[in-house]
Amino acid sequence: MIYLQVLANGLVLGGLYASIAVGFSLVWGVLNVINILHGTFIVAGSYVAWFAYAYAGIHPFISVLIAGGLLYAIGYALQATLINRVLAAPVLITLTLTFGLDLILNNAMLFAFTADYRKVNLSSPMPSLELGPIFIPGDRLAAMALAVGLTLLLNQVLRSSRIGRAIVAVRMDREAASLMGVDVPRINAVTFGIGALMAGAAGALLSIIYPVSPLNAPLFLGKAFVVCVLGGLGSVPGALVGGLLLGVIESFGGFLFGPEHAVTIAFTLLLILLFVRPSGILGKKGYE
């Protein structure tokens, strides 16, 4: 029965991993930009949730809206003013630019907030769910449900809305989209903003699970990278599948071999998948 508990823990964690990765995957798939800023965006969302709860009593689940809106504005502005200028350059240029911006933003947070870890300790935590031998903390389950809901909502927006169809069109063929009247630079900025929005929202949800510190940024970026490659580049359902898979693998890996080996197992799987199926589980050939 212990394996059912391990599986449940992995699925809850995987739902959160999906929300971490979906914005990273979208930006990489549409703009061909490997956004090194993504981990720092997640940490920024966590700080928004921590300050909102510590000084205004706003629950992190509500802070998702604040963090998402603030990070969308930051992401849109960075793309429109800086990244869009080098978007046609080789990937190494955009990678270097986002790396530099990440250093600036992450060090600014270190200067402002220090590297001390902070934790959102809810005064009234939600009751835990018990299903036979399975025990799941209520706050984690609710955070996972919100994370999956946001991921599915983004998928629906991309499929059904006008702006979503424009994003998909730019991903498929930006020259053809431009000829059809799509404002490609604006769509680029909106896409990057949505990626930052999802990162900020994920950070707010993660604030009730992970301690908040700028030092967490590389950890979150690494997980986003693994989930993106596992699920498939630019695919929202792929991010969901990849996130759930990574969560389950880490959960069972930590249980069987010790938590210190969970990340090693996940990256080993990543390397194997890169050899066997570079496009990911749900990715399409040509977008890897």
Summary of the structure (lengths in Angstrom):
residues: 288
radius of gyration: 18.5
end to end distance: 38.8
largest distance: 58.6
contacts: 1046
relative contact order: 0.21
helix: 76%
strand: 3%
